[in-house]
Amino acid sequence: MEPGFNLSLSRNLDKPHLAARDVSKMNATDGRVIHYHDPVYIEGTRYAADIDKAISTFTKYPGAAALTQQTRDRRAEAARVWRVFDSLKKKKRTEEEDVLFREARQRKSEIKASRINTVASLSRYPGTILPSG
């Protein structure tokens, strides 16, 4: 079968030059079955508008951005915590920095624990994405 029958939108977002190349290939493919492992991969592809339309038509969300806002917020918070932790872990810290470091270490542990706790992980998602009524 040709690639369009199983077009994955996933790509390495940590390497923008490779991601841009992959998006060009995706956009040149006529996708018939499109899948993605994370909605963040939808952005930047030619399929984004169609997926947004499907989400707004068949779910209670106006589009992919709204559907994934909480996930993006959690990722941003985790990135912030890791930055603070990493910036303070190998340096001689002032008392104030030591307080920040301990807080960041605690928050980092909480984030890691919530990722492996299935009940906590599932509780972050809505019971349904279907429109009410």
Secondary structure, 3 states (H helix, E strand, C coil): CCHHHHEECCCCCCCHHHHHHHHHHHHCCCCCCEECCCHHHCCCCCCHHHHHHHHHHHCCCCCHHHHCHHHHHHHHHHHHHHHHHHHHHCCCCCHHHHHHHHHHHHHHHHHHHHHHCHHHHHHCCCCCCCCCC
